[in-house]
Amino acid sequence: MKIDLYAQTGEKKGQIELNKEFFEVPYNQDLIHQALVRQQANERVAIAHTKDKGEVRGGGRKPFRQKGTGNARQGSRRNPHFKGGAVSFGPRNTRNFEVDMPKKQRRKALFSALSVKAKNDQIIALEMYEGEVKTRAFADLLKKLPIERNVLVVIPEKNEVIQKSTNNLTNAKTILVNYLNIADLQKYRKVLFLKDALPKMEEIFKSANKA
């Protein structure tokens, strides 16, 4: 499978052959969904927190005497049924939302998502990008490319010019190739690989498979 290669001017320079191992993997919707749920769950932070009986202030003595009042006996005002008391079975900030998934399945889901985008002509490549850190300049470049809605820019290594130029763009995000993930591939319609990011991707994932 081949994708179009563009110059910084927006001119089409030719095509690049994609690696079949990463861009021609059968579509597996269930696996992609499982990987997406895992990533979102692992990013989740427990914020809601209620106090249990040991954390509520007060309640050092019995509310009233044991007998003779006509009320049911009570030991503490910190009990859940009292106003201002503890909460039973409430949310705690110690809750762990982490979801596990085998590494091979995560990789297969990632390659499946990339393959779908390649099949639908949603992956393109940029020969190189040079210039100063300027949001307008990079935005103008994106307008020259066949990008309809939003784009995920994949770079081989840290590049302050590209990263800082896309920081204020609502329709673009820059990511290192080794941080490619299922959530970003689902969020961004188009994927723009810097030309050098493709061999870098092969190097990273092939070496990881050997390990």
DRENKOL-157944 format. One record per atom (N, C-alpha, C): x, y, z; residue number from 1; atom name. Coordinates in steps of 0.001 Angstrom, whole numbers, padded with zeros to 6 digits. Each point is the difference from the previous one (the first is absolute). Last residue first. Example, Ala and Ser with C-alpha at 12.3 -4.5 7.8 and 13.67 -1.06 7.14 Angstrom:
<nodes>
012850/-002250/007080/2/N
000820/001190/000060/2/CA
-000770/001090/000730/2/C
000290/-005720/-000070/1/N
-000890/001190/000000/1/CA
000900/001200/000000/1/C
</nodes>
This chain:
<nodes>
012122/-008248/021523/211/N
000228/-000056/001442/211/CA
-001092/-000803/000668/211/C
-000315/000850/-004605/210/N
001091/-000943/000250/210/CA
000259/-000171/001490/210/C
-003160/003194/-001437/209/N
-000516/-001339/-000206/209/CA
001068/-001057/000266/209/C
001179/004551/000124/208/N
-000830/-000340/001159/208/CA
-000557/-001411/-000123/208/C
002443/001847/-003566/207/N
000906/-000311/001102/207/CA
-000765/-000394/001246/207/C
-002483/001426/-003697/206/N
000653/-001278/-000309/206/CA
000949/-000413/001117/206/C
-002187/004214/000222/205/N
-000917/-001108/000239/205/CA
000607/-001368/-000334/205/C
002589/004048/-000645/204/N
-000487/-000080/001391/204/CA
-000823/-001268/000221/204/C
001584/001030/-004411/203/N
001117/-000303/000898/203/CA
-000482/-000230/001426/203/C
-003091/001492/-003239/202/N
000389/-001390/-000245/202/CA
001102/-000436/000960/202/C
-001238/004501/000097/201/N
-001076/-000838/000537/201/CA
000332/-001478/-000177/201/C
002817/003155/-001971/200/N
000190/000016/001454/200/CA
-001048/-000891/000671/200/C
-000291/000799/-004639/199/N
001055/-000980/000335/199/CA
000279/-000072/001498/199/C
-003267/003210/-001200/198/N
-000414/-001343/-000425/198/CA
001097/-001040/000236/198/C
000561/004766/000751/197/N
-000692/-000679/001096/197/CA
-000391/-001425/-000364/197/C
002056/003346/-002968/196/N
000950/-000777/000805/196/CA
-000659/-000769/001141/196/C
-002616/002959/-002834/195/N
000567/-001107/-000772/195/CA
000910/-000902/000838/195/C
-004010/002442/002270/194/N
001224/000558/-000548/194/CA
000740/-001183/-000643/194/C
-005295/-000201/000555/193/N
001308/-000496/000426/193/CA
001089/000868/-000613/193/C
-005463/000494/001124/192/N
001085/000538/-000822/192/CA
001340/-000469/000580/192/C
-005627/-001276/000122/191/N
001296/-000191/000640/191/CA
001083/000463/-000971/191/C
-005729/000834/000933/190/N
001145/-000142/-000898/190/CA
001286/-000182/000814/190/C
-004135/000290/002362/189/N
-000380/-000662/-001246/189/CA
001206/-000281/-000889/189/C
-000342/000251/005513/188/N
000423/000798/-001155/188/CA
-000247/-000769/-001294/188/C
-001217/-002006/004186/187/N
-000428/001401/000115/187/CA
000298/000811/-001259/187/C
001371/-004593/000595/186/N
-001457/000060/-000109/186/CA
-000506/001447/-000015/186/C
004578/-000894/000604/185/N
-000355/-000466/-001334/185/CA
-001509/000022/-000214/185/C
001774/001040/004262/184/N
000265/001078/-000956/184/CA
-000370/-000410/-001423/184/C
-000393/-003289/003377/183/N
-000946/001100/000248/183/CA
000193/001141/-000996/183/C
002950/-003833/000069/182/N
-001298/-000281/-000606/182/CA
-000976/001164/000168/182/C
005413/000766/-000256/181/N
-000964/-000691/000859/181/CA
-001363/-000050/-000653/181/C
005773/001377/-000336/180/N
-001225/-000249/-000757/180/CA
-000968/-000808/000851/180/C
004628/001585/000986/179/N
-001168/000217/000850/179/CA
-001313/-000157/-000769/179/C
004379/-000313/-002006/178/N
-000029/-001056/001020/178/CA
-001145/000168/000996/178/C
000808/003236/-003471/177/N
-000453/-001254/-000580/177/CA
-000070/-001124/001033/177/C
-000839/005135/001375/176/N
001154/-000802/-000391/176/CA
-000482/-001371/-000466/176/C
-003093/004466/-000428/175/N
000334/-001096/000899/175/CA
001240/-000722/-000526/175/C
-003668/004640/-000568/174/N
001273/-000628/-000362/174/CA
000361/-001056/001041/174/C
-004793/002499/-002002/173/N
000773/-000427/001171/173/CA
001269/-000694/-000488/173/C
-004604/003376/-001789/172/N
001224/-000772/-000214/172/CA
000669/-000341/001327/172/C
-003924/002899/-000754/171/N
-000260/-001115/-000918/171/CA
001236/-000862/-000256/171/C
-000128/004017/002740/170/N
-001054/-000861/000542/170/CA
-000232/-001238/-000862/170/C
004508/003161/000972/169/N
-000933/-000402/-001055/169/CA
-001025/-000976/000564/169/C
003916/001926/002291/168/N
-001200/000831/000046/168/CA
-000996/-000315/-001103/168/C
004214/-002407/000433/167/N
-000568/000078/001350/167/CA
-001333/000740/000050/167/C
003215/-000863/-003772/166/N
-001332/-000618/000028/166/CA
-000690/000121/001354/166/C
004445/001666/-000873/165/N
-000836/000612/-001028/165/CA
-001417/-000558/000009/165/C
003457/-001760/002814/164/N
-000481/001298/000484/164/CA
-000920/000685/-001003/164/C
001925/-004160/-001243/163/N
-000781/-000172/001225/163/CA
-000570/001319/000507/163/C
002956/-000045/-003792/162/N
-001319/-000576/-000299/162/CA
-000864/-000071/001247/162/C
004369/001622/000582/161/N
-000654/000838/-001014/161/CA
-001414/-000518/-000276/161/C
002969/-002428/002868/160/N
-000645/001147/000633/160/CA
-000755/000869/-001000/160/C
001257/-005227/000180/159/N
000181/001075/-000970/159/CA
-000762/001216/000517/159/C
001612/-005524/001320/158/N
-000426/001321/000459/158/CA
000373/001075/-001019/158/C
-000612/-004693/-002186/157/N
000691/000420/001217/157/CA
-000454/001403/000362/157/C
-002100/-002347/-003615/156/N
000913/-001058/000456/156/CA
000708/000311/001310/156/C
-005147/001626/-001485/155/N
001385/000363/-000259/155/CA
000946/-001068/000576/155/C
-005527/001136/-001530/154/N
000898/-000986/000623/154/CA
001434/000308/-000407/154/C
-005204/002425/000350/153/N
001320/000110/-000620/153/CA
000976/-000908/000755/153/C
-005548/000385/-000869/152/N
000991/-000421/000984/152/CA
001355/-000019/-000703/152/C
-004935/002779/-001071/151/N
001143/-000823/-000402/151/CA
000900/-000299/001188/151/C
-005410/001804/-002000/150/N
001112/000134/000951/150/CA
001095/-000997/-000357/150/C
-003518/001241/-003286/149/N
-000494/000457/001307/149/CA
001134/000214/001002/149/C
000802/-001061/-004804/148/N
-001368/000506/000069/148/CA
-000351/000608/001363/148/C
004553/-000675/-003241/147/N
-000445/-000269/001371/147/CA
-001368/000647/000184/147/C
003876/-000385/-003796/146/N
-001378/-000537/-000021/146/CA
-000467/-000437/001392/146/C
003587/004133/-000842/145/N
-000054/-001460/-000052/145/CA
-001442/-000485/000016/145/C
001248/004599/000460/144/N
000444/-000408/-001331/144/CA
-000082/-001512/-000193/144/C
-000958/002114/004168/143/N
-001048/000381/-000955/143/CA
000355/-000437/-001419/143/C
003112/-000562/003558/142/N
-001091/-000972/000105/142/CA
-001124/000298/-000992/142/C
003609/003071/000369/141/N
000428/-001255/-000619/141/CA
-001135/-001020/000001/141/C
-000667/004036/002269/140/N
-000049/000206/-001456/140/CA
000421/-001257/-000750/140/C
000425/000032/004658/139/N
-001426/-000038/-000360/139/CA
-000170/000176/-001507/139/C
004274/000524/001823/138/N
-000371/-001418/-000039/138/CA
-001475/-000164/-000372/138/C
001626/004381/000475/137/N
000716/-000654/-001094/137/CA
-000391/-001473/-000118/137/C
-001682/002603/003627/136/N
-000629/000353/-001275/136/CA
000659/-000722/-001179/136/C
001861/-000423/004406/135/N
-001256/-000732/-000159/135/CA
-000627/000267/-001360/135/C
005253/000077/001370/134/N
-001070/000927/-000347/134/CA
-001272/-000784/-000302/134/C
005595/-000416/000918/133/N
-001180/-000368/000774/133/CA
-001085/001031/-000252/133/C
003572/-000796/-003914/132/N
-000021/000464/001382/132/CA
-001267/-000469/000695/132/C
002295/-002854/-004061/131/N
-000467/001360/000201/131/CA
000051/000376/001466/131/C
-000560/-004780/-003278/130/N
001033/000897/000513/130/CA
-000572/001402/000125/130/C
-001320/-005570/-001012/129/N
-000529/001312/000364/129/CA
001113/000819/000625/129/C
-000955/-004647/-003578/128/N
000725/000655/001087/128/CA
-000685/001326/000327/128/C
-002076/-003582/-002659/127/N
001422/-000224/-000237/127/CA
000856/000572/001125/127/C
-004993/-001892/000577/126/N
000624/001293/-000281/126/CA
001510/-000208/-000095/126/C
-004829/-003266/-000547/125/N
001351/000229/000517/125/CA
000504/001373/-000434/125/C
-005064/-002861/001069/124/N
000867/000645/-000981/124/CA
001365/000245/000642/124/C
-005145/-002718/000772/123/N
001397/000141/000417/123/CA
000789/000632/-001149/123/C
-004624/-001354/-000229/122/N
000051/000996/001069/122/CA
001411/000146/000580/122/C
-002409/-003066/-003470/121/N
000778/001159/-000476/121/CA
000037/001128/001030/121/C
-001848/-004554/000559/120/N
-000947/001087/-000304/120/CA
000688/001285/-000452/120/C
002522/-003872/001284/119/N
-000944/-000495/-001000/119/CA
-000965/001094/-000449/119/C
002980/000869/003555/118/N
000739/-000108/-001259/118/CA
-000928/-000437/-001138/118/C
-001770/000123/004345/117/N
000254/001353/-000488/117/CA
000749/-000029/-001333/117/C
-000720/-004069/002170/116/N
-001287/000552/-000438/116/CA
000197/001391/-000587/116/C
003695/-002070/001991/115/N
-000332/-000627/-001276/115/CA
-001317/000527/-000562/115/C
001457/001295/004325/114/N
000819/000636/-001037/114/CA
-000359/-000540/-001384/114/C
-002036/-002028/003710/113/N
-000524/001360/-000164/113/CA
000773/000758/-001081/113/C
001549/-004265/001174/112/N
-001312/-000126/-000644/112/CA
-000602/001375/-000274/112/C
003956/-000315/002482/111/N
000269/-000227/-001417/111/CA
-001305/-000146/-000792/111/C
-000337/000443/004694/110/N
000600/001214/-000565/110/CA
000215/-000154/-001503/110/C
-001461/-003753/002416/109/N
-001079/000991/-000085/109/CA
000503/001287/-000643/109/C
003123/-003353/000922/108/N
-000866/-000434/-001098/108/CA
-001152/000990/-000201/108/C
002887/000623/003671/107/N
000689/000294/-001255/107/CA
-000893/-000350/-001201/107/C
-001567/-001132/004249/106/N
000033/001464/-000130/106/CA
000644/000394/-001325/106/C
000014/-004544/001166/105/N
-001336/000428/-000399/105/CA
-000060/001517/-000185/105/C
003961/-001917/001630/104/N
-000197/-000401/-001394/104/CA
-001373/000435/-000507/104/C
001095/000670/004594/103/N
000739/000910/-000882/103/CA
-000234/-000335/-001476/103/C
-003731/-001097/003823/102/N
001287/-000512/-000483/102/CA
000637/000926/-001042/102/C
-003167/001850/003885/101/N
-000204/-000585/-001327/101/CA
001354/-000469/-000503/101/C
-002944/002377/004665/100/N
001178/-000599/-000628/100/CA
-000381/-000610/-001348/100/C
-001823/004208/003436/99/N
-000406/-001171/-000785/99/CA
001235/-000535/-000717/99/C
-001407/003607/004436/98/N
000935/-000563/-000970/98/CA
-000525/-001274/-000648/98/C
-001723/003210/003537/97/N
-000750/-000272/-001229/97/CA
000847/-000734/-001046/97/C
-000276/000825/005677/96/N
000909/-000249/-001117/96/CA
-000811/-000396/-001231/96/C
-000796/002933/004950/95/N
-000478/-000983/-000968/95/CA
000951/-000103/-001189/95/C
000060/003003/003946/94/N
000994/-001083/-000078/94/CA
-000407/-001051/-001041/94/C
-002603/003877/001465/93/N
001054/000393/-000931/93/CA
001130/-001024/-000082/93/C
-005429/-000898/000932/92/N
001242/000274/000710/92/CA
001083/000356/-001021/92/C
-005922/-000341/000608/91/N
001232/-000043/-000808/91/CA
001223/000390/000816/91/C
-004111/-002223/002696/90/N
000185/001129/-000907/90/CA
001281/-000123/-000813/90/C
-002322/-002822/003658/89/N
000244/-000468/-001369/89/CA
000109/001140/-001013/89/C
-001781/001814/004397/88/N
000221/-001433/-000219/88/CA
000177/-000301/-001476/88/C
001026/004482/003235/87/N
-000712/-000481/-001186/87/CA
000330/-001467/-000198/87/C
-000139/003371/004713/86/N
000773/-000616/-001067/86/CA
-000895/-000402/-001167/86/C
-001881/003948/003042/85/N
000783/-001192/000294/85/CA
000737/-000527/-001218/85/C
-003227/003733/000402/84/N
001391/000365/000237/84/CA
000887/-001173/000321/84/C
-004900/-000976/000933/83/N
000345/001140/-000833/83/CA
001426/000454/000355/83/C
-001361/-005136/000771/82/N
-000118/001323/000617/82/CA
000370/001084/-001015/82/C
000310/-004755/-000867/81/N
-001398/000444/-000038/81/CA
-000220/001334/000707/81/C
004420/-002300/-000305/80/N
-000509/000468/-001295/80/CA
-001431/000540/000011/80/C
003276/000325/004374/79/N
-000639/-001080/-000743/79/CA
-000648/000537/-001277/79/C
002165/002535/003597/78/N
000721/-000182/-001262/78/CA
-000596/-001124/-000838/78/C
-001268/001310/004485/77/N
-000650/000831/-001011/77/CA
000718/-000082/-001352/77/C
-000285/-003957/003945/76/N
000778/001126/-000512/76/CA
-000798/000787/-001035/76/C
-001765/-003763/002599/75/N
001339/000067/000563/75/CA
000786/001219/-000448/75/C
-005538/-001573/000927/74/N
000990/000496/-000964/74/CA
001363/000106/000675/74/C
-005506/-002224/000560/73/N
001327/000267/000549/73/CA
000981/000393/-001121/73/C
-005267/001106/-000298/72/N
000870/-001156/-000207/72/CA
001391/000359/000511/72/C
-004004/002570/002331/71/N
000646/-000118/-001314/71/CA
000768/-001301/-000104/71/C
-002226/001544/003954/70/N
-000998/-000396/-000989/70/CA
000564/-000111/-001400/70/C
002140/000943/004437/69/N
-000346/001162/-000838/69/CA
-001098/-000322/-000996/69/C
002243/-003100/003286/68/N
-000887/000972/000635/68/CA
-000400/001184/-000863/68/C
004774/-002817/-000439/67/N
-001404/-000380/000248/67/CA
-000801/001175/000535/67/C
004638/000485/-001480/66/N
-000379/-001265/-000607/66/CA
-001485/-000283/000128/66/C
001844/005112/-000175/65/N
000187/-001195/000817/65/CA
-000638/-001230/-000646/65/C
001768/003740/-003298/64/N
-000870/000050/001179/64/CA
000131/-001321/000730/64/C
003048/001024/-003448/63/N
-000910/001125/-000219/63/CA
-000963/000206/001177/63/C
004978/-002074/000614/62/N
-001323/-000456/-000424/62/CA
-000930/001202/-000164/62/C
005145/001035/-000735/61/N
-000802/-000589/001083/61/CA
-001353/-000440/-000554/61/C
003333/001866/-002846/60/N
000852/-000567/001039/60/CA
-000778/-000630/001142/60/C
-001010/002372/-004533/59/N
-000479/-001318/000403/59/CA
000828/-000645/001087/59/C
002072/003542/-003771/58/N
-000997/-000040/001090/58/CA
-000353/-001422/000399/58/C
001751/000965/-005019/57/N
000342/000688/001247/57/CA
-001129/-000123/001024/57/C
001428/-003578/-004022/56/N
-000931/001087/000323/56/CA
000350/000607/001357/56/C
002217/-003871/-001913/55/N
000506/001279/-000485/55/CA
-000893/001183/000352/55/C
-000854/-004778/000880/54/N
001228/000358/000702/54/CA
000542/001365/-000388/54/C
-003904/-001967/-002091/53/N
-000277/000311/001408/53/CA
001249/000449/000755/53/C
000192/000904/-005198/52/N
-000602/-001114/000733/52/CA
-000105/000383/001478/52/C
-000017/003236/-004609/51/N
000634/-000395/001257/51/CA
-000720/-001188/000625/51/C
000635/001359/-005438/50/N
-000871/000204/001167/50/CA
000701/-000527/001241/50/C
001197/001644/-005440/49/N
000433/-000636/001243/49/CA
-000966/000342/001127/49/C
001457/000539/-005756/48/N
-001088/-000044/000982/48/CA
000432/-000775/001241/48/C
002975/000100/-003698/47/N
-000092/001296/000677/47/CA
-001053/-000019/001101/47/C
003257/-003405/-003352/46/N
-001097/000007/000973/46/CA
000016/001316/000773/46/C
001755/-000959/-005140/45/N
000469/000295/001356/45/CA
-001203/000069/000935/45/C
001511/-002156/-005256/44/N
-001010/000513/000933/44/CA
000568/000167/001407/44/C
002137/-001956/-003956/43/N
000218/001440/000148/43/CA
-000945/000608/001036/43/C
-000276/-004579/-001232/42/N
001286/000198/000666/42/CA
000349/001475/000174/42/C
-003945/-001276/-002365/41/N
-000119/-000407/001400/41/CA
001289/000275/000766/41/C
-000091/000734/-004668/40/N
-000816/000997/000687/40/CA
-000138/-000320/001487/40/C
002260/-003113/-002745/39/N
000752/001256/000081/39/CA
-000771/001069/000765/39/C
-002157/-004172/-000828/38/N
001147/-000148/000900/38/CA
000741/001315/000180/38/C
-003457/-000212/-003168/37/N
-000551/-000014/001360/37/CA
001129/-000107/001020/37/C
001219/-000386/-004495/36/N
-000441/001370/000290/36/CA
-000538/000107/001422/36/C
001182/-004246/-001679/35/N
001204/000800/000232/35/CA
-000369/001443/000361/35/C
-003496/-002925/-001214/34/N
000593/-000450/001264/34/CA
001232/000842/000352/34/C
-002040/000688/-004184/33/N
-000851/000514/001088/33/CA
000586/-000365/001358/33/C
002104/-001763/-003785/32/N
000205/001452/000045/32/CA
-000805/000611/001142/32/C
-000655/-004538/-000890/31/N
001322/000206/000600/31/CA
000316/001496/000118/31/C
-003978/-001311/-002195/30/N
-000071/-000350/001428/30/CA
001324/000281/000706/30/C
-000300/000551/-004746/29/N
-000711/001044/000744/29/CA
-000030/-000274/001494/29/C
003212/-001335/-004129/28/N
-000552/-000699/001156/28/CA
-000647/001038/000921/28/C
002353/-000788/-005347/27/N
-000750/000865/000918/27/CA
-000628/-000838/001110/27/C
004659/-001335/-002689/26/N
-001472/-000117/-000055/26/CA
-000682/000849/001070/26/C
004760/001490/-002028/25/N
-000477/-000959/001003/25/CA
-001532/-000066/-000074/25/C
003716/002694/-002321/24/N
-000903/-000897/-000728/24/CA
-000444/-001142/000912/24/C
003161/003476/001281/23/N
-001057/000736/-000700/23/CA
-000897/-000862/-000877/23/C
003874/-001503/002743/22/N
-000647/001024/000822/22/CA
-001231/000625/-000664/22/C
002786/-003421/-002051/21/N
-000161/-000480/001376/21/CA
-000796/000969/000862/21/C
001356/000954/-004559/20/N
-001207/-000824/000115/20/CA
-000266/-000452/001434/20/C
002539/004589/-001635/19/N
000323/-001348/000454/19/CA
-001295/-000792/000246/19/C
000372/004092/-003646/18/N
-000179/-000264/001426/18/CA
000309/-001456/000320/18/C
001599/003737/-004025/17/N
-000520/-001334/000285/17/CA
-000058/-000214/001505/17/C
-000376/004758/-002871/16/N
000862/-000816/000866/16/CA
-000684/-001340/000255/16/C
-000156/004369/-003993/15/N
-000635/-000923/000936/15/CA
001051/-000789/000774/15/C
-000117/005212/-002445/14/N
-000007/-001396/-000429/14/CA
-000727/-000856/001026/14/C
000345/004890/000035/13/N
001324/-000410/-000460/13/CA
000038/-001434/-000532/13/C
-003595/004493/000785/12/N
000111/-001454/000090/12/CA
001306/-000456/-000640/12/C
-000981/004893/002408/11/N
000079/-000692/-001291/11/CA
000183/-001503/000216/11/C
-000028/003517/003379/10/N
-001312/-000556/-000275/10/CA
-000046/-000768/-001306/10/C
003836/002087/002314/9/N
-000769/000974/-000779/9/CA
-001425/-000462/-000270/9/C
003293/-002746/002131/8/N
-000422/001060/000923/8/CA
-000833/001064/-000709/8/C
-000128/-004867/-002117/7/N
001078/000900/000383/7/CA
-000562/001068/000927/7/C
-001911/-005242/-000723/6/N
-000114/001420/-000332/6/CA
001233/000766/000459/6/C
-002090/-005336/-001270/5/N
001045/000768/000666/5/CA
-000063/001443/-000484/5/C
-003603/-004572/000297/4/N
000546/001165/-000691/4/CA
001023/000722/000869/4/C
-000915/-005403/000243/3/N
-000636/001254/000403/3/CA
000687/001144/-000726/3/C
-000756/-005835/-000545/2/N
000780/001226/-000108/2/CA
-000813/001203/000479/2/C
000400/-005877/000405/1/N
-000837/001195/000000/1/CA
000878/001254/000000/1/C
</nodes>
